[in-house]
């Protein structure tokens, strides 16, 4: 297939997926036509001759599960069955970074929604935020924005001193490095990056003049240029991505495709695990459904749950591990009374502030100029705007509402994008963010023929805590979420501070030279308030609420004495044998980084602990 043909096919497929509905709420084209059977990523025999028992069963092929499966099968004598609900990604369209918002409109997304919000998401459809969570070989790394942020070293030192030995920064850094094959121009040799791993970490091949202005302007307000994945996080920087030569590299592409010839790893897609099987307090296997049949497979050594923050917690409760009163209400036999799902954190965020740039003529005015043939041809060379994930640069700093007293532990993040939702002529951005018609038409659409961009203002250390419960005993039902953004007003105030800081940064000369001005069209629902006042920005945050999709805590890691903990420091489920959880659900508090990087590290560390505890041969 020629490069031009590939470009044309990509645009046709993406356009079709963009104008169909989101997976969980409407009919997506991916549900009607399974392109992955022809165009999907090759990961080995899709219908292997299955064994009656495997050494390990790994449930979920997200970033952590893919790493665990890869590392355990380095020993050719060890057998692993990797079970994934979704299917293989389609590189032709899903590896295009600049089109990532369309991926959430396909059946690679579970399409979860929050409960109706009281103080947030007021400008979104039904006052409910989207909670995007990926499924398929790679999990959420198939549909995310590819940003790679490890957080702050103090996160891990805090985990360590609160009853989780082995999780200090000094001890987890080698696992971040183990995965990496980094090509970072300015910081590649600072001792905090590595080469030769499975996971490419790269600078974006394309940078707009806006992100260069961000770095220079941030320095003028006291935020130095730093490697935010280095020793200190406070400051500004160009974003680092899980890209290879301008193309998305999901966990499946990075960790599973290169080992597709391993005979001791069997990967089953479209396999819906419904229960962990027990003999006494020992996990002995799983039950899963595939092609309308039910299967039972034994695990000789361990069952490892890597279904993500929602999936692993849901499976534990369906298997009888969770709050006993809740399980008994549903008629589920209690295997172990544990606080599964009782802790749930996310990163609340805001779409905005929004700015115009009258002196910027970079060809990125809207989707018509963005999806141009020249840009497509540049993308095929690994260059140009379509090789960018639209997000470009970060600023990390501390608000007056920070939870932790350490002045070098930032609690807020500004993420600069070189576009805004009003740039999109298709319904993709509107559906991705769930922006309602009134807000889109009155606030964003007037920007379609103007050069405009925005920040995402993100709170890293949220004080709002939610929970997850089962809706029923039906394994195909979504969980029931109980989470109200801004239940603690400090979260809202911290985001207002972040937005005001964005206004301060963009008032500096590097931005002024680009003709950057604050967009002063008032949001529907906030028109009665004085623009740019404190109360206006509070209203803006409650109206255009965004979320980080960085859900953690449902299988919280902690010592047995911690009544909120589900797994111990070696990720073993408390009180049970041969059962671990290895995904970001074990993270005990809202982290200082995006969870993708954490997931890879957790997978690497979990694999080593599993090998140690099972006396497995090391490579």
Residue, then its C-alpha position, 0 to 999 in steps of 0.5 A: x500500500x503506497x503512502x498516499x493510499x495509506x493517508x487516504x484510507x486513514x482519513x476515510x476511516x477516521x472520519x467515519x469513526x468520528x461521525x458515529x457515536x461513542x461506544x457505550x452510549x451509541x452505535x460505533x462503526x467499530x462495533x459493526x465492522x471489525x477492521x482489526x481482523x484485517x488491519x489489526x496489530x499482529x501479536x501472534x496466533x489469535x487462536x492458539x491451542x490452549x493449555x489446560x493450565x498455565x503458570x500464570x494468568x494475566x487478566x488485562x492487556x493494558x500497559x501494566x498487564x502487557x509488561x507483566x506478560x512480556x517479562x514473565x515469558x522471558x523464561x521459555x519454560x514459563x507459560x502465560x495466558x493473557x486475557x483481554x476484553x478488547x481486540x488488537x489496535x489498528x495502527x493505520x489510524x490509531x497510531x496517528x497522534x493528532x487524531x487521538x480524540x477520535x479513538x474515544x468514539x470507537x469500541x476501543x473505549x468502555x465509554x464510562x460516564x460519571x454520575x450527574x454532577x452537582x458542582x461540575x460538568x455543568x456545560x456538558x451533556x446531562x451534567x456528566x463527564x466522560x470517563x474514557x477508559x481504553x480496552x484492547x491490546x494496550x488498554x488506554x494507551x490505544x486512546x490516550x494523549x500519549x503524555x509521559x509524566x512520572x510525577x514527583x519523586x516525593x510521591x514514591x517516598x511518601x508511599x514508602x514511608x506510609x507502609x509500602x517498603x520497596x516503593x521509594x523513588x530510589x527503588x522505583x526509578x530503575x523500573x521506569x528506566x528499564x522500560x524506556x528507549x528515550x530520545x529526549x533532545x535536551x535532557x537525554x543524558x541527565x541520568x534520568x532516561x534510558x535507551x534500549x527498552x521496549x517503550x519509546x519516549x520521544x519529543x514531539x517531532x512538531x512544535x508550534x510557536x505557542x509552546x516555545x512561547x510557553x517555555x520562555x514566558x514561564x521562565x519570566x514568571x519564575x518557572x525554570x525550564x526543567x526535565x519534569x521527569x527528572x529530579x525536580x518537577x517544578x517548572x515548565x517543559x516540552x512534553x514527552x510522549x510515548x511516540x516513535x518517529x511521530x507515531x503512537x506506540x501503545x503498550x501492545x505495539x511496544x511490549x507485545x508485538x515484538x515478542x509475537x513469536x514466543x510460543x509460551x505466551x498465549x494471547x486471547x482477545x475478546x475474552x471477558x473474565x467474569x470470575x477468579x476461581x478459588x480453593x479455600x483462600x487460594x486463587x486457582x484460575x479464572x472463568x472467562x467468556x469468549x465467542x459465546x462460550x464459557x471457559x475455565x482455566x487453571x493457574x499453577x502459580x498465580x493469577x495477576x489482575x491488570x484490568x485497570x482501576x475499574x476492571x480489577x476492582x470490579x472483577x475482585x468484587x464479582x469473585x467475592x472479594x470486597x466490602x462484605x455488606x455490598x457483596x451480600x446485598x447482591x447475593x455474592x458469596x464473600x471470599x474475603x472482606x476487603x475495601x475494594x472500590x472504597x477509594x477512588x481518586x482522579x485529577x479534576x481539570x478545566x478546559x481553559x483558559x482559551x486564547x486567540x493569537x492574531x499574529x500566528x499563521x502556522x496553518x493550524x486554524x481549524x480541522x480543515x487546515x489541519x487535515x490537509x494533504x501536505x500535513x498528511x504527507x508530512x505525517x507519513x515522514x514522521x513530521x508535521x502537526x499530525x505527528x503531534x498529540x495536540x498537547x505540547x508543553x507543561x508548567x508545574x507549580x504549587x497553589x496556595x491550596x496544596x495538600x503537602x507542605x513541601x514547596x517543591x511538590x507541585x499540586x497543579x499543572x498547566x497543559x498547553x494545547x495548540x488547538x481548542x474544541x471549536x477547531x473541529x468541524x466534525x462532532x469528534x471533539x464535542x463528543x470527546x469532551x461531551x460539550x453540550x450544544x449551547x456551550x459549543x455554539x455560543x462559546x467555541x464555534x465563534x473561534x472556528x475561523x480564528x487562530x486560537x488555543x487553550x490550556x488544560x488546567x489540572x489539579x494533581x492532588x485532589x482532596x475529593x474522594x469517591x468510590x466504585x460499586x457493582x451495579x449488579x452481578x452481571x459481568x457485562x454491566x458497568x460499575x456504579x460510580x460515586x464521585x462528585x468533583x469539587x465536593x471539597x472546595x479546595x479543589x475548585x480554588x486550586x484550579x482557579x489559581x491555575x487558570x489565573x496563572x495561565x493568564x499571567x504566563x500568556x501576558x508575557x512578551x513571547x506570547x504578546x509577540x504572537x498577538x495572544x489575548x485572552x478570549x473574552x466571550x463569556x461562557x453560557x451559565x456564567x454571563x451574569x458574572x464579571x469576566x476575569x473575576x474570581x467568581x467568573x473563573x469558578x463558574x468557568x471551572x464548574x461549567x467546562x470541567x474536564x477530567x484527567x482520566x487518571x483514576x487510582x486507588x480502588x485496589x489501594x496498596x498498603x499494610x494490613x494495618x491500613x483498613x483502606x488497603x486491598x493489596x500489600x507492598x508486593x501487590x498480593x491481595x491481603x489474606x489470599x494466596x496466588x492473587x495479585x493486582x498489578x495496575x494503577x488501581x493500587x496507587x494509594x493517593x492521587x499522584x503528581x503525574x499522568x498514570x500511563x508512566x506509573x502503569x509501565x513502572x508498576x508492571x515492571x516492578x510487579x514482574x520482578x516481584x512475581x519472579x522473586x516470589x516464585x523462584x523464577x529464572x531471571x533473564 
